[in-house]
Amino acid sequence: MATNLRLRSETEDALRAEAQRTGRSQQELIREAVDRYLGLVPDIAVTGQEDPLLISGAVRAPRVPYQRPRHRLTLPSGMTTADLLDRADRM
C-alpha cells in the first residue's frame, strides 16, 4: 500500500540522520517502526539488518528520541578538535 506521510521537521531530521547512520532507507525505517508499533515483529528481530552493537549488548538504544542540538559549540580561533584530545588519544 502506498501512502503519503507528513512528518514534523524534528521527526524528518531524526529519520534522515538514522537512515544515514545505519545505511538503511528512510522508507525501510518507517515500515519497521510501523510494524513494531502494531506488534507485527518483535522488538529485536534477527534479520541481519539491525545494528550489531545493539544486538550484542555492547551499546544500548537511546533512551530519548533524537533532538536537534540547540546550541553549537565553537572553538577559539586557531584551535582544532585534535587540540582537545590528550596526546595519547591522537592518531
C-alpha positions as CSV (number, residue, x, y, z in Angstrom):
1,M,0.0,0.0,0.0
2,A,1.3,3.4,-0.9
3,T,0.6,6.4,1.3
4,N,1.7,10.0,1.9
5,L,3.1,10.9,5.3
6,R,3.7,14.3,6.7
7,L,6.3,14.4,9.4
8,R,7.2,17.2,11.9
9,S,10.6,18.7,11.0
10,E,12.2,17.2,14.1
11,T,11.0,13.8,13.0
12,E,12.2,14.3,9.5
13,D,15.7,15.3,10.8
14,A,15.8,12.3,13.1
15,L,14.7,9.9,10.3
16,R,17.2,11.3,7.9
17,A,20.0,11.1,10.5
18,E,19.1,7.5,11.4
19,A,18.9,6.4,7.8
20,Q,22.4,7.9,7.1
21,R,23.8,6.4,10.3
22,T,22.5,2.9,9.6
23,G,22.8,2.9,5.8
24,R,19.1,1.9,5.5
25,S,16.4,3.8,3.6
26,Q,14.0,6.1,5.3
27,Q,11.2,4.0,3.8
28,E,12.6,0.9,5.4
29,L,12.9,2.5,8.8
30,I,9.3,3.8,8.7
31,R,8.0,0.4,7.7
32,E,9.9,-1.3,10.5
33,A,8.6,1.3,13.0
34,V,5.0,0.8,12.0
35,D,5.4,-3.0,12.1
36,R,6.9,-2.8,15.6
37,Y,4.2,-0.4,16.8
38,L,1.5,-2.8,15.5
39,G,3.2,-5.8,17.1
40,L,3.8,-7.5,13.8
41,V,7.5,-8.1,14.6
42,P,9.4,-8.5,17.8
43,D,11.4,-5.5,19.1
44,I,14.7,-7.1,18.0
45,A,14.2,-9.3,15.0
46,V,17.1,-11.3,13.8
47,T,17.1,-10.2,10.2
48,G,20.8,-9.2,9.9
49,Q,19.8,-5.5,9.4
50,E,19.8,-4.4,13.0
51,D,22.8,-2.7,14.5
52,P,25.2,-5.5,15.6
53,L,26.3,-3.4,18.6
54,L,22.7,-3.2,19.8
55,I,22.2,-6.9,19.3
56,S,25.4,-7.9,21.1
57,G,24.6,-5.6,24.0
58,A,27.8,-3.6,23.6
59,V,25.7,-0.4,23.4
60,R,22.1,0.4,24.4
61,A,19.4,2.0,22.3
62,P,18.9,5.7,23.0
63,R,16.6,6.5,26.0
64,V,15.4,9.7,24.5
65,P,14.5,10.4,20.9
66,Y,16.7,12.3,18.5
67,Q,16.8,16.1,19.2
68,R,18.4,18.6,17.0
69,P,21.1,20.4,19.0
70,R,20.0,23.8,20.3
71,H,23.5,25.3,20.8
72,R,26.6,24.6,18.7
73,L,29.9,25.0,20.4
74,T,32.7,26.9,18.5
75,L,36.3,26.5,19.2
76,P,38.5,29.5,19.7
77,S,40.4,30.7,16.6
78,G,43.4,28.6,15.8
79,M,42.2,25.6,17.9
80,T,41.1,22.3,16.3
81,T,39.3,19.3,17.8
82,A,42.7,17.5,17.8
83,D,43.8,20.1,20.4
84,L,41.1,18.9,22.7
85,L,42.4,15.3,22.8
86,D,45.2,14.2,25.1
87,R,48.5,13.3,23.3
88,A,47.9,9.6,23.9
89,D,44.5,9.8,22.1
90,R,45.8,11.3,18.9
91,M,46.3,9.1,15.9
